[in-house]
Amino acid sequence: MPEGAVVTAPGPRYLPLAALRLALTCLGAVLISACAGPRTPTPPVPSAVPTPSPTPGPVVRLGAWHVDPHQGRLLAFVSLASGPAASDVVFEVSLLGEQGDEIASTMASLLGRYLIPSSQGLLAAVFPPGLTASSIRVQVTSFRPAPPGVLTLEGTTLAADWLTAETAAVLGRLTNPQSRPLAAESLLVVGLDTSREPVSYAFGQTGAEFLAPGEGIPFRADVPEATDVDRWVVLALGSPPDPSASTRVELESVELRFDSQGKPFATGFVVNPSDQPRQIRLLLLATGGEDWLAAGILAIPVPLPARSRLAFDVDEFPGLTGRLPQGEDAPSLTIVPYVADSASEGVLEDLAAEVTGFEVIGSRLYLRGQVRGPETVAVLNPTLFASILSAEGELISAGWTLAAERAGPGQSLPFLLSIPIPANTDLALAEYDVRAWGVRD
């Protein structure tokens, strides 16, 4: 066998029996855990191709795979059979007919950053729609050596709830079983159909920068096209944390609220006391006693400016309404915040923002208006932030919206922002405050 290659995987496209048993364990083993849940994602975008690797390279073993002939998307599990631990792995993936003839070939990247011994990875490839295959061939074409110290994390799914008609919000626990702190490098939630073939995936968000030995933190992954999912698999790896990458941002006045229809949302302030813009990730875990009930996430598309304080809202806690503690002896509902941030080198540009109209429909306030970019430079991710304040200056609610992916010099862009309103709130004397900025292109 040529080094750096894997031969075809014919016949039934299932994991080996031992791996299948592992994938069906709900308690979570190293790398993989599975749990029953609702039931697929969008075609993946391969990352930039690294410099071709020298030989000998990694040899990968092919596991369960699935081709969606309607979308032309292939998902396949791979594991490291021999060779060095690798990162940024790129494959040549071929669909083969019954006689081993090549039907089509394409390049695909490993989803997730690393492939190490005793772990599994997932690749995603896109072919022209309508093709079917009896087997597939996967060959490593390039990779980079993985840094030392990359180890497995344990992931367990706890609940899955429909976020939309086809997107499932998966709540889970990520645990560090190792004897050293680890930063979560990749967290991938994969949906399996009843044949145990991978049919959907999404990256998960934790909100925490690293895990101490034995520590468990929540994660949430919003998996699109999940209607055919029967069970979930979690693939997670960690690497030694950067000792200089400490969390700088702070949270203030985090509060869980309910609108007039009983839908929960949370508000608060995120503060950047540093002299540098910070990119933030926020996860709010709703708990009832020891039980993890639901998670809300916030990941805004622009960094938080230096020495700034921003009102926020987290508008989705999938499944929480049905899991609220009931009865006189029920434990109290608590919000546990997890926040992670990193320094940003981007140069922020303020945008002019104007509200031209508003209306209240049901339990939502809708703000309409325009943002305008600076006259001399273009900006990426022009984003508008709004906060609603009472006459006494207390925060009622907040929200944000991305006006566009890019605004040219002096370009005006319309926006429509929907903001949740707490039950029994009178907006007659309320005031709003709007700000907008983007990253210089």
N, C-alpha and C positions, 0 to 999 in steps of 0.2 A: 504494500500500500504506500503511495507517495506520502511523504511527511506533510502534515498540515491539512490532510484531507479526511473526509469520511465517506465511506461508500454508501450506496443506496440503501434506503429503508423500504423494503417491499412489504406486501401483504398487509396484515392488520396493523393499523397505526396506533398501537396502544403502548403504554409504559410496560416495562417488565413487571412481573407479578410482585416482586419485592418492592419496587418503586411505587407500584399502584397502591399496595397496602399502605405505604408511607403517605401517599398523597391523600388517602381517605381518612387519615387520623385527624380527629377534631381537636386533639389536645396539643398538636403542634410539635413537630420534630425539627431538628436543625434544618433550616432552609425552607421546609415545606410544612404547611398545615392545611387542612381542608375542613370545610364546614358547610352543611347544607344551607342554601340561601336562594333568593330569587334568581332569576336566570338571566349581549356580546359587544368591538370598538372601531374606531376609524382607522383607515389604512395608515401605517406608520410612516414617518419621514426619516430615512436613514441619516445618521450623523455624517460629518465630513470624513472622507476616507483617509486613514492614517498612511504614513509612508509604508510601502510594502515591506514585510518582515523578512529577515534572513531565515534560512533553514538551519537546524530543524525548528519547526514551529509546533504549536499545539495541535493535537489530534482530538477531534470531538466525536462523541457518540450521539447518535440521533435517537430521540425518544418519541413520544406521541406527537402527531402532527395533524393539521386539519387545513384543507383548502376550501374556501368559500367561492364556488364558481361564479356566483352572481357579482361579487365585488372583486374577484381575482386576488383575494388576500390569503396568504399562507401564514399560519402560526405554527411554530415547531419548538419543542423542548430540545436543548442540547446540553451535554455535560462533557467535562474534560476527561478524555480517556487516557491521554498521556501528553507529555510535554509541559512547558512552563505555564504557570498562572499568567493570564493575559488580560489586557484592558483594550478598549476601543477595537474590538474584534469586528472584522468585516468578512462576509462570506459571499461566495458565488453559490447561488441556489438554483437548481435545475429541476423541472418537472419531467418525469420520464413516463413513457408508455409501457404497455404490457411486455414488449420485447426489449425494453431497456433503451429505446430510442428517445432522444431528447426532444421534448415538445417545446419548451421555452426555458430561458435562463435569465437571471437578473442578479443584481447585487443587493445585499441586505446587511444591516448592522445588528449587532447584539443589542437587545433592549436591556438597559442596565449597563453599568460601567465595567464590571469585572466578571471574569470566568475563572474560578479557582477549583482545585481538586475537591471532590466530595460535595460539589454544589451543582445546581442546575441553572441554566439560563434560558431565555426565550428569545427567538429571532422572529422577525416579521418581514415578509417580502410581499411585493405587489406584482401581479401578473395581469395580462389582458383578461377581462372578464370572459367567462364561458369555457375556460380550459379545465380539464379534469386530468388526473394523473393516477397511475397505478403505484408509483413510488417516487421518491425524490432523492436527489444527490446534493450534499452540502460540502463545500470545501472552503477552508480558511484561506483567504487571499492576503490579508494583512492584519497585523495586531501590534500592540506595544506591550512590553513587559509590565506586569502589574507590580505596584510598589509592595514592599514587605508589610506584613501585619494585617492584611485583609482577611477577615474571618466572617463566619456565618452568624447571623442573628436569627432568632426564632420568631415567627409570625403566626398568630392565631386569629381567625375571624370570629367575631362575636355576634354580629347581626348584619343583615343586609335589608335595605328598605328601598322602595321605588322612589327615586328623586323626580323622574319623569316617567312617561310611558315605557321608555326603553333603557333608561339609565338607572343603575342600582348604586346606591351609596352604601359602601361596605365599611363597617366599623370593626376595628381589630386592636389587638395588643401586640406590640413589638417588644421583645425581651432580649437582653444581652446575657447569654449563658457563659460568656468567656470570663477570664480572670482579670481583664484589663478594660478600661473605658474604651468605647468605640463610638465613632460618629456614623450615623446611618448614611451610607453612600448611595445605595439604591434600594428601593422598596417597590416591588411590582406585585400587583394582585391580578391573578389570572383566573378566568372562569372556564370550567370544564363542562362539557355537555354530558349526557348520560353514557356516552361511549368513552368518557374520560379523555377526550380530545380537547385541546385548547381552542376556544372559540372567541374569547374576548380578553381584554386586559386594560389596565390603567395604572399609572404611577400613583403611589400613596403619599400623603402629606402627614408629617408628625408634629411639626411645630417646635420640636426640641432639638438642640444642637448636638448632644451626645448622650449616651446611656452609660451609667455606671455599671459595674459588674452586678448581675442579678436584677437590675432595674427593669421595670416594664413601663412603657409609655403608650398612649393611644395613637392610632392612626386612622385616617379616613381616605378611601379611594372611591372616586365617582367613575364607575365603569359603564361606558356607553354600549349600546346594542347588546344588552345583557339578557334578552328574553329567552335564550336557549341555555342559559347557565343552570347546571344542576348542583355543582359544588365549586368551592373556591380554593385556590392554592396561593400561598404567599412566598415569594422569593425575596430574600433580604440579605444584604451584606453590609459590614461595617469596617471602617479603617481607623487607625489611630487618630484621635482628634488633634487639630492644630492648637497648641497651647496658647497661641496669641489670639485665637478666635473666640473671645468671650462675648457673651450677650451684653449689648449696651442699652437697648431700648427697654422701656418700662411701661407697665400698664397701670391705669388708674380708673377707679370707679366703674369696674366691670359689673354689669347688672343684667339679669335675665328678665325679660318683659314678655307680655302677651298682648296681641292685638284683640280687637273686638270679636274676632272669630275663633279665638283661643289658640292661634298659631304663635309659637314661641320665637323670640329673637333676642339678641343681646346687644347692648350698647356699652360704650366706654371710651377711654382716651388711650392712645399710644403716644409715648413721649420719647423723643430722641434727644438726649442731653449732650451728645457728642458733637464734635466740630466737623463731622463728616457725614454725608448722606448715608443712610442705611437701608438696605433691602430687608423687608420683614416677611415672616411667615407666622401666622397665628392660628392656633387650634384651641377651641374652648370645649372642654369635656363636661357634659352634664352628668352628674352622679346622684344616685339615691342611696345613701349609706355606702356600702362597699360595691354596689353595682354600677357599672358603666352603662349609661342609658343611651347616649347619642353624642355626636360631635359636630360642632360648627367650625368652619375654616374660613380664613381670610388671607388672601395673597394678592396684594394690589400690584398693578403692573409698573409702577414707578417707585423709586426710592423715597424714603421719608427724608425731608430736608434736615440739615443740621440744625440743632437747637430749636426743634419744633414740637408742637403738641397738636395731635390730629384726632378729632372725634371719629368713631367708626361704628358700624353696625355689622353683626353677623346674622344673616337673614334666614339661614336654613339649618335646622337641627332635625335631619330626617329620622323619623320613628319615635321622636321624643313624646309627642302627644299621646301615643298609645302605650307608653311605658311610664307615664308619670306616677309617682308613688300615690297610693290610694289608702284611705282609712285613717282613723285617729292615731294609730300607732305607726303609720308609715314614716320612713325616714325623710328628712327634709331634702329638698332639691338644692343641689349646690353646683356652682360653676367653678371648675378648676382650669386656670389658663396655662397654656404652654406657648411660649414665644421663642422664636429663633431669629437672628438677624445676621447680616454680613455687611462689611464695608462695600460701598459702591464708588467706582471711579467715574461714574457718569456726571456730566455737568447739567444741573437742573436749570430750566428756563421757566419763569413765571408766564402764565397766559392770562389775558384779560377774560373775565367771565361775566356774563350778563344773564339774569333771569328775566324772561319776557312773558311768562305766564305760569299759572299753577292751578290745580284743581284737586279736590279730594274725591276719590272713588272708593267706597267701602272703607277698608282700613289702611288705604295707601294714599300718600301724598305724592302727586306728580309735578315735578318741576320741569319746565321747558325753557330753553334759552340757547345761547351761543358762547363758544369760547373762540378766542382769536390768538393766533401765534405771534411771536415777535416778528418785526418787520425784516430783520436781517438774517435770521437763521431758521432752518427747519427743525422740528422737534418730533421725537418718537413717542408713542403712547401718550398723547395729550389726554389728561385725566382730570375730571372735575370732581371735587369733594364738597359736600354740603352738610351742614349741621342745623338742626331745628332747635331753637332755644325758647324757653318760657320767658315771661315778662321779668322774672327774677334772675334770668341768666342760667337757669338749670337746663341741662341737656335733656331734650325730649327724644330725639332720634337723630340718625345720621345716615349717610349713604355716599356712594361714589359710582361713577360710570366712566367707561373709556369712550371718548368721543370718536376716535379713529386710531388706526395704527400709526399714522404719520400726518403731520400738519406742515404744509409748506410755509415759507416766509410770508407772514401777514395773512395767512389763510384763515377764514372763519368757518367754524364747524358747528352744526346744530347738535343739541343733546336733549335727551329725555331721561330724567332720573326718577325712579320709583323708590319711595322711602316708607318703611313700615311705621305705623302710628300706634302707640299703646292705647289700650281700651280706656274709655272714659277721659279722653284728652280733648280739651277745648283749644283749638288752634286760633281762636279769634285774636288773641293778643300775642301769638307766637311770632318770633322773628327767625329769619334764616341768615346763614352766613355761607358764602360760597368762595372757594379757592380753586385754582387750576394750575397745573404745571406739567411739564414733560421733560424728556431727556434730549439734550442737544444732539442732533444728527451729525 
